[in-house]
Amino acid sequence: MLTCSRRSTTGGLLVAVVAALAVVVPAGAARATEEAPAKVENGIAVGAQLEALADVKVARAEVARGSRVSVARLIERQGQLTAVDVELADGHVARVAMATVRKSFRVLSE
């Protein structure tokens, strides 16, 4: 009977440790996220205004040279900023790869 109580105590201890770890680790920390923090080191942040340096094809729309779009969301994969969602003048949101952002837009404001 003593052995059974030790097993129960060990099992109870294991449950307590798992429960304690669940409290320490936030619910979403275990899974990878696509969304980056609100600000990144290269100056692009949510709410920043981007100006097109040339005509740029974005999704099914074209952003004319000199037109402005605002950054609605930062997309991060494996710790790297890979794309941004921009809000177009008509209110639609389109995803733009960072290579295109760096090549065809300049940051006006943060």
Salt bridges, closest charged atoms under 4 A:
GLU34 OE2 - ARG77 NH2 3.05
GLU35 OE1 - ARG73 NE 3.65
GLU51 OE1 - ARG106 NH2 2.43
ASP85 OD1 - ARG95 NE 2.82
ASP90 OD2 - HIS92 ND1 3.02
GLU110 OE1 - LYS39 NZ 2.15
